[in-house]
Amino acid sequence: MRVSAVPAFPSMNDSHQRRQGILELHAAIFLVGLTGLFGKMDLSPATIVFGRAAFAAAALGLVMLGMQSQTGSPWKRPSKWTAVSGLLLATHWVAFFQAIQVSTVAVGLLTFSSFPLFVTLLEPWFFQERRRWLDLLTAALVMAGVALIVPSFDFRNNVTQGAFWGVLSGFVYALLCILNRRLLMNQTALMLTWGQNLVAGLVLLPLVLWESTMPSPRDVLLLAVLGVVCTALAHYLFIRGLSFVRAQLASVVTALESVYAILFAALLLGEVPGLRTLSGGAVILGAVVVATLGRNSEK
């Protein structure tokens, strides 16, 4: 979960609000860090994503109904481009959980974290913006980090497979971020997130019905936690945190997602990443932080 919307924030003089915003951002990223663990469920990636999207859409829909009853704001149907973004979200999540299932949580999260590489390469082309030498340098560093994680280019190796799916997830997510930048000009982040989750669930429903293995009651409960707590609630906390904290700090905090996920996987699943994976991940996350600080310093 990374949100492209950056709402206007009040004066930074209120230190209490700023501390509250920082706590809410950390809480959101903490919850998102748990999502990698759900990739180890005994369900297909399509079923996991369907459950996540369906429960998130239901939770966000209830929030929007409550807001509508209070403010009378109109309920809008998802637009054509929102539907496209929902398809991208479904593809991103499926590739993400596939990466975790064929390898480890660490490999999936760290290779997915390469998505800023694709954003920096594609965004100037979509928005006619100039390229910066720092973007190209950080892109090279991200590529080096991914190369460190991959032990060989033999696709029979499970880590190589995981890295492939993780990078694919990052590429699709970069396209989604770029599209969101356009869509958020005409609708709220809450409306857009609801529409994307709704479309993602509808797109994956036929695949879930076609599969012979159906979720158990325990699986349904876990998917509800994934969709409501780790997706809908995390999104809400992230948006609230952005109301009190500058986007630069929020972007740096977001980089902690991989750190939280690796810690959870080590403590709860016994997946302790090797030195090579940690070294590659450190290069990737370092490049992301440097790129974020450099980009925001020019604004």
C-alpha positions as a Markdown table, in Angstrom:
| # | Residue | x | y | z |
|---|---|---|---|---|
| 1 | Met | 0.0 | 0.0 | 0.0 |
| 2 | Arg | 1.5 | 3.2 | -1.1 |
| 3 | Val | -0.7 | 6.2 | -1.7 |
| 4 | Ser | -0.1 | 8.7 | -4.5 |
| 5 | Ala | -2.5 | 11.4 | -3.0 |
| 6 | Val | -0.8 | 14.1 | -0.9 |
| 7 | Pro | -3.5 | 16.3 | 0.6 |
| 8 | Ala | -2.8 | 19.8 | 1.8 |
| 9 | Phe | -1.6 | 19.9 | 5.4 |
| 10 | Pro | -1.9 | 22.5 | 8.1 |
| 11 | Ser | 0.9 | 24.5 | 9.6 |
| 12 | Met | 3.8 | 22.4 | 11.0 |
| 13 | Asn | 3.8 | 24.6 | 14.1 |
| 14 | Asp | 1.5 | 22.2 | 15.9 |
| 15 | Ser | 4.0 | 19.7 | 17.3 |
| 16 | His | 1.2 | 17.5 | 18.8 |
| 17 | Gln | -0.5 | 17.1 | 15.4 |
| 18 | Arg | 2.9 | 16.3 | 13.8 |
| 19 | Arg | 3.6 | 13.6 | 16.4 |
| 20 | Gln | 0.2 | 12.2 | 15.8 |
| 21 | Gly | 0.8 | 12.1 | 12.0 |
| 22 | Ile | 4.1 | 10.4 | 12.4 |
| 23 | Leu | 2.5 | 7.8 | 14.7 |
| 24 | Glu | -0.3 | 7.2 | 12.2 |
| 25 | Leu | 2.1 | 6.8 | 9.4 |
| 26 | His | 4.2 | 4.3 | 11.3 |
| 27 | Ala | 1.0 | 2.4 | 12.3 |
| 28 | Ala | -0.1 | 2.3 | 8.6 |
| 29 | Ile | 3.3 | 1.0 | 7.4 |
| 30 | Phe | 3.4 | -1.5 | 10.4 |
| 31 | Leu | 0.1 | -3.0 | 9.3 |
| 32 | Val | 1.2 | -3.1 | 5.6 |
| 33 | Gly | 4.3 | -4.9 | 6.7 |
| 34 | Leu | 2.2 | -7.7 | 7.8 |
| 35 | Thr | 0.7 | -8.3 | 4.4 |
| 36 | Gly | 3.7 | -10.3 | 3.2 |
| 37 | Leu | 2.9 | -13.0 | 5.8 |
| 38 | Phe | -0.5 | -13.7 | 4.2 |
| 39 | Gly | 1.4 | -14.8 | 1.0 |
| 40 | Lys | 2.3 | -17.9 | 2.9 |
| 41 | Met | -1.4 | -19.0 | 3.2 |
| 42 | Asp | -2.3 | -22.3 | 1.6 |
| 43 | Leu | -4.3 | -20.5 | -1.0 |
| 44 | Ser | -3.5 | -19.3 | -4.6 |
| 45 | Pro | -2.3 | -15.7 | -5.1 |
| 46 | Ala | -5.6 | -15.0 | -7.0 |
| 47 | Thr | -7.7 | -16.2 | -4.1 |
| 48 | Ile | -5.7 | -14.2 | -1.5 |
| 49 | Val | -5.9 | -11.0 | -3.6 |
| 50 | Phe | -9.7 | -11.6 | -4.2 |
| 51 | Gly | -10.3 | -11.8 | -0.5 |
| 52 | Arg | -8.1 | -8.8 | 0.2 |
| 53 | Ala | -9.8 | -6.7 | -2.4 |
| 54 | Ala | -13.3 | -7.8 | -1.6 |
| 55 | Phe | -13.0 | -7.1 | 2.2 |
| 56 | Ala | -11.2 | -3.8 | 1.6 |
| 57 | Ala | -13.9 | -2.7 | -0.9 |
| 58 | Ala | -16.6 | -3.6 | 1.6 |
| 59 | Ala | -14.9 | -1.8 | 4.5 |
| 60 | Leu | -14.2 | 1.3 | 2.4 |
| 61 | Gly | -17.7 | 1.3 | 1.0 |
| 62 | Leu | -19.2 | 1.4 | 4.5 |
| 63 | Val | -17.0 | 4.3 | 5.3 |
| 64 | Met | -18.1 | 6.1 | 2.2 |
| 65 | Leu | -21.8 | 5.4 | 3.0 |
| 66 | Gly | -21.3 | 6.9 | 6.4 |
| 67 | Met | -19.6 | 10.0 | 5.0 |
| 68 | Gln | -22.4 | 10.3 | 2.4 |
| 69 | Ser | -25.1 | 10.3 | 5.1 |
| 70 | Gln | -23.3 | 13.1 | 6.9 |
| 71 | Thr | -22.2 | 15.3 | 4.1 |
| 72 | Gly | -24.6 | 14.4 | 1.3 |
| 73 | Ser | -21.7 | 13.9 | -1.1 |
| 74 | Pro | -22.6 | 12.1 | -4.3 |
| 75 | Trp | -21.7 | 8.5 | -4.8 |
| 76 | Lys | -19.8 | 8.1 | -8.1 |
| 77 | Arg | -19.4 | 4.9 | -10.1 |
| 78 | Pro | -15.9 | 3.9 | -11.0 |
| 79 | Ser | -14.8 | 5.4 | -14.3 |
| 80 | Lys | -13.3 | 3.6 | -17.2 |
| 81 | Trp | -9.7 | 4.5 | -16.1 |
| 82 | Thr | -10.5 | 3.6 | -12.6 |
| 83 | Ala | -11.4 | 0.1 | -13.9 |
| 84 | Val | -8.0 | 0.0 | -15.7 |
| 85 | Ser | -6.3 | 0.9 | -12.5 |
| 86 | Gly | -8.2 | -1.8 | -10.6 |
| 87 | Leu | -7.0 | -4.3 | -13.2 |
| 88 | Leu | -3.4 | -3.1 | -12.6 |
| 89 | Leu | -3.9 | -3.4 | -8.8 |
| 90 | Ala | -5.1 | -7.0 | -9.1 |
| 91 | Thr | -2.1 | -7.8 | -11.4 |
| 92 | His | 0.3 | -6.1 | -9.0 |
| 93 | Trp | -1.0 | -8.0 | -5.9 |
| 94 | Val | -1.1 | -11.4 | -7.6 |
| 95 | Ala | 2.5 | -11.0 | -8.8 |
| 96 | Phe | 3.5 | -9.8 | -5.3 |
| 97 | Phe | 2.0 | -12.8 | -3.5 |
| 98 | Gln | 3.3 | -15.2 | -6.2 |
| 99 | Ala | 6.8 | -13.8 | -5.5 |
| 100 | Ile | 6.4 | -14.6 | -1.8 |
| 101 | Gln | 5.0 | -18.0 | -2.4 |
| 102 | Val | 7.7 | -19.3 | -4.7 |
| 103 | Ser | 10.6 | -17.7 | -2.6 |
| 104 | Thr | 10.5 | -15.8 | 0.7 |
| 105 | Val | 8.8 | -12.7 | 2.1 |
| 106 | Ala | 12.2 | -10.9 | 2.1 |
| 107 | Val | 12.8 | -11.6 | -1.6 |
| 108 | Gly | 9.3 | -10.6 | -2.6 |
| 109 | Leu | 9.2 | -7.4 | -0.6 |
| 110 | Leu | 12.8 | -6.2 | -1.5 |
| 111 | Thr | 12.4 | -6.9 | -5.3 |
| 112 | Phe | 9.0 | -5.2 | -5.3 |
| 113 | Ser | 10.7 | -2.2 | -3.7 |
| 114 | Ser | 12.4 | -1.7 | -7.1 |
| 115 | Phe | 9.2 | 0.1 | -8.3 |
| 116 | Pro | 10.6 | 3.6 | -7.9 |
| 117 | Leu | 13.1 | 2.6 | -10.6 |
| 118 | Phe | 10.3 | 2.2 | -13.1 |
| 119 | Val | 8.5 | 5.3 | -11.8 |
| 120 | Thr | 11.6 | 7.5 | -12.4 |
| 121 | Leu | 12.1 | 6.0 | -15.9 |
| 122 | Leu | 8.4 | 6.2 | -17.0 |
| 123 | Glu | 7.0 | 9.3 | -15.3 |
| 124 | Pro | 9.0 | 11.9 | -17.3 |
| 125 | Trp | 7.8 | 10.2 | -20.5 |
| 126 | Phe | 4.1 | 10.3 | -19.4 |
| 127 | Phe | 4.2 | 13.9 | -18.0 |
| 128 | Gln | 6.8 | 15.5 | -20.3 |
| 129 | Glu | 9.1 | 16.2 | -17.3 |
| 130 | Arg | 12.8 | 16.5 | -17.5 |
| 131 | Arg | 15.0 | 13.6 | -16.4 |
| 132 | Arg | 17.5 | 14.1 | -13.6 |
| 133 | Trp | 20.9 | 12.5 | -13.3 |
| 134 | Leu | 20.0 | 11.5 | -9.7 |
| 135 | Asp | 17.1 | 9.4 | -11.1 |
| 136 | Leu | 19.4 | 7.5 | -13.5 |
| 137 | Leu | 21.9 | 7.0 | -10.7 |
| 138 | Thr | 19.4 | 5.6 | -8.3 |
| 139 | Ala | 17.9 | 3.4 | -11.1 |
| 140 | Ala | 21.3 | 1.9 | -11.6 |
| 141 | Leu | 21.7 | 1.3 | -7.8 |
| 142 | Val | 18.3 | -0.4 | -7.7 |
| 143 | Met | 19.3 | -2.7 | -10.6 |
| 144 | Ala | 22.5 | -3.5 | -8.8 |
| 145 | Gly | 20.5 | -4.3 | -5.6 |
| 146 | Val | 18.2 | -6.7 | -7.5 |
| 147 | Ala | 21.3 | -8.3 | -9.1 |
| 148 | Leu | 22.8 | -8.9 | -5.7 |
| 149 | Ile | 19.6 | -10.7 | -4.5 |
| 150 | Val | 19.4 | -13.0 | -7.5 |
| 151 | Pro | 21.8 | -15.9 | -7.0 |
| 152 | Ser | 21.7 | -16.9 | -10.7 |
| 153 | Phe | 19.8 | -16.3 | -13.9 |
| 154 | Asp | 18.5 | -19.9 | -13.9 |
| 155 | Phe | 14.7 | -19.6 | -13.7 |
| 156 | Arg | 14.6 | -23.0 | -12.0 |
| 157 | Asn | 16.0 | -21.4 | -8.9 |
| 158 | Asn | 13.2 | -20.4 | -6.5 |
| 159 | Val | 14.9 | -17.1 | -5.5 |
| 160 | Thr | 15.3 | -16.1 | -9.2 |
| 161 | Gln | 11.6 | -16.9 | -9.7 |
| 162 | Gly | 10.7 | -14.8 | -6.7 |
| 163 | Ala | 12.8 | -11.9 | -7.9 |
| 164 | Phe | 11.2 | -12.0 | -11.3 |
| 165 | Trp | 7.6 | -11.9 | -9.9 |
| 166 | Gly | 8.7 | -9.2 | -7.4 |
| 167 | Val | 10.2 | -7.0 | -10.1 |
| 168 | Leu | 7.1 | -7.6 | -12.2 |
| 169 | Ser | 4.9 | -6.5 | -9.3 |
| 170 | Gly | 7.0 | -3.4 | -8.9 |
| 171 | Phe | 6.7 | -2.6 | -12.6 |
| 172 | Val | 2.9 | -2.9 | -12.6 |
| 173 | Tyr | 2.7 | -0.9 | -9.4 |
| 174 | Ala | 4.8 | 1.9 | -11.0 |
| 175 | Leu | 2.2 | 2.0 | -13.9 |
| 176 | Leu | -0.6 | 2.2 | -11.3 |
| 177 | Cys | 1.1 | 5.1 | -9.4 |
| 178 | Ile | 1.5 | 7.0 | -12.6 |
| 179 | Leu | -2.1 | 6.4 | -13.6 |
| 180 | Asn | -3.2 | 7.4 | -10.0 |
| 181 | Arg | -1.5 | 10.7 | -10.4 |
| 182 | Arg | -3.9 | 11.5 | -13.3 |
| 183 | Leu | -7.0 | 10.0 | -11.6 |
| 184 | Leu | -6.5 | 11.9 | -8.3 |
| 185 | Met | -6.9 | 15.2 | -10.1 |
| 186 | Asn | -10.7 | 14.4 | -10.4 |
| 187 | Gln | -11.6 | 12.3 | -7.4 |
| 188 | Thr | -10.6 | 11.7 | -3.8 |
| 189 | Ala | -8.1 | 9.1 | -2.7 |
| 190 | Leu | -10.9 | 7.3 | -0.8 |
| 191 | Met | -13.2 | 7.0 | -3.8 |
| 192 | Leu | -10.3 | 5.9 | -6.0 |
| 193 | Thr | -9.1 | 3.2 | -3.6 |
| 194 | Trp | -12.6 | 1.9 | -3.2 |
| 195 | Gly | -13.1 | 1.7 | -6.9 |
| 196 | Gln | -9.8 | 0.0 | -7.5 |
| 197 | Asn | -10.4 | -2.7 | -4.8 |
| 198 | Leu | -13.9 | -3.3 | -6.2 |
| 199 | Val | -12.7 | -3.8 | -9.7 |
| 200 | Ala | -9.8 | -6.0 | -8.5 |
| 201 | Gly | -12.2 | -8.3 | -6.7 |
| 202 | Leu | -14.6 | -8.5 | -9.6 |
| 203 | Val | -11.8 | -9.3 | -12.1 |
| 204 | Leu | -10.5 | -12.1 | -9.9 |
| 205 | Leu | -13.9 | -13.6 | -9.0 |
| 206 | Pro | -14.1 | -15.9 | -12.1 |
| 207 | Leu | -10.6 | -17.3 | -11.3 |
| 208 | Val | -11.5 | -18.0 | -7.7 |
| 209 | Leu | -14.8 | -19.7 | -8.7 |
| 210 | Trp | -12.9 | -21.8 | -11.2 |
| 211 | Glu | -10.4 | -23.1 | -8.6 |
| 212 | Ser | -11.3 | -26.3 | -6.9 |
| 213 | Thr | -9.8 | -25.3 | -3.5 |
| 214 | Met | -12.1 | -23.0 | -1.5 |
| 215 | Pro | -11.0 | -21.1 | 1.6 |
| 216 | Ser | -11.7 | -22.6 | 5.0 |
| 217 | Pro | -13.5 | -20.5 | 7.7 |
| 218 | Arg | -10.0 | -19.8 | 9.2 |
| 219 | Asp | -8.8 | -18.6 | 5.8 |
| 220 | Val | -11.8 | -16.3 | 5.4 |
| 221 | Leu | -11.1 | -14.8 | 8.8 |
| 222 | Leu | -7.4 | -14.2 | 7.8 |
| 223 | Leu | -8.5 | -12.6 | 4.5 |
| 224 | Ala | -10.9 | -10.4 | 6.4 |
| 225 | Val | -8.0 | -9.2 | 8.6 |
| 226 | Leu | -5.8 | -8.7 | 5.5 |
| 227 | Gly | -8.5 | -6.7 | 3.7 |
| 228 | Val | -10.0 | -4.6 | 6.5 |
| 229 | Val | -7.0 | -4.1 | 8.9 |
| 230 | Cys | -3.9 | -4.3 | 6.7 |
| 231 | Thr | -5.5 | -2.7 | 3.6 |
| 232 | Ala | -8.5 | -0.4 | 4.4 |
| 233 | Leu | -7.5 | 0.7 | 7.9 |
| 234 | Ala | -3.8 | 1.1 | 6.8 |
| 235 | His | -4.9 | 3.3 | 3.9 |
| 236 | Tyr | -7.0 | 5.4 | 6.2 |
| 237 | Leu | -4.2 | 5.9 | 8.7 |
| 238 | Phe | -1.8 | 6.7 | 5.9 |
| 239 | Ile | -4.1 | 9.4 | 4.5 |
| 240 | Arg | -4.6 | 10.9 | 8.0 |
| 241 | Gly | -0.9 | 10.9 | 8.7 |
| 242 | Leu | -0.3 | 12.8 | 5.4 |
| 243 | Ser | -2.6 | 15.5 | 6.8 |
| 244 | Phe | 0.0 | 16.4 | 9.4 |
| 245 | Val | 3.4 | 15.3 | 8.0 |
| 246 | Arg | 5.2 | 16.4 | 4.9 |
| 247 | Ala | 5.3 | 14.1 | 2.0 |
| 248 | Gln | 9.1 | 13.8 | 2.1 |
| 249 | Leu | 9.0 | 12.3 | 5.6 |
| 250 | Ala | 6.1 | 10.1 | 4.7 |
| 251 | Ser | 8.0 | 8.7 | 1.7 |
| 252 | Val | 11.0 | 7.8 | 4.0 |
| 253 | Val | 8.7 | 6.1 | 6.5 |
| 254 | Thr | 7.2 | 4.1 | 3.7 |
| 255 | Ala | 10.6 | 2.5 | 3.0 |
| 256 | Leu | 10.2 | 0.8 | 6.4 |
| 257 | Glu | 7.6 | -1.5 | 5.0 |
| 258 | Ser | 10.2 | -4.0 | 3.8 |
| 259 | Val | 12.0 | -3.8 | 7.2 |
| 260 | Tyr | 8.8 | -4.6 | 9.1 |
| 261 | Ala | 8.0 | -7.4 | 6.7 |
| 262 | Ile | 11.4 | -9.1 | 7.0 |
| 263 | Leu | 11.3 | -8.8 | 10.8 |
| 264 | Phe | 7.8 | -10.4 | 10.9 |
| 265 | Ala | 8.8 | -13.2 | 8.6 |
| 266 | Ala | 11.9 | -13.9 | 10.7 |
| 267 | Leu | 10.0 | -13.9 | 14.0 |
| 268 | Leu | 6.7 | -15.7 | 12.9 |
| 269 | Leu | 7.8 | -17.8 | 9.9 |
| 270 | Gly | 11.4 | -18.5 | 10.7 |
| 271 | Glu | 12.5 | -17.0 | 7.3 |
| 272 | Val | 15.8 | -15.4 | 8.1 |
| 273 | Pro | 17.3 | -13.8 | 4.9 |
| 274 | Gly | 20.8 | -14.5 | 4.0 |
| 275 | Leu | 23.6 | -11.9 | 3.8 |
| 276 | Arg | 23.2 | -11.6 | 0.0 |
| 277 | Thr | 19.5 | -10.8 | 0.2 |
| 278 | Leu | 20.1 | -8.3 | 3.0 |
| 279 | Ser | 22.9 | -6.6 | 1.1 |
| 280 | Gly | 20.8 | -6.3 | -2.1 |
| 281 | Gly | 17.9 | -5.0 | -0.1 |
| 282 | Ala | 20.0 | -2.4 | 1.7 |
| 283 | Val | 21.2 | -1.1 | -1.7 |
| 284 | Ile | 17.6 | -1.0 | -3.0 |
| 285 | Leu | 16.1 | 0.8 | 0.0 |
| 286 | Gly | 19.1 | 3.1 | 0.3 |
| 287 | Ala | 18.6 | 4.1 | -3.4 |
| 288 | Val | 14.9 | 4.7 | -2.8 |
| 289 | Val | 15.5 | 6.9 | 0.2 |
| 290 | Val | 18.1 | 9.0 | -1.6 |
| 291 | Ala | 15.9 | 9.4 | -4.6 |
| 292 | Thr | 12.9 | 10.5 | -2.5 |
| 293 | Leu | 15.0 | 13.0 | -0.5 |
| 294 | Gly | 16.6 | 14.4 | -3.7 |
| 295 | Arg | 13.3 | 14.7 | -5.5 |
| 296 | Asn | 11.5 | 16.4 | -2.7 |
| 297 | Ser | 14.4 | 18.8 | -2.1 |
| 298 | Glu | 13.8 | 20.2 | -5.6 |
| 299 | Lys | 10.1 | 20.9 | -5.0 |
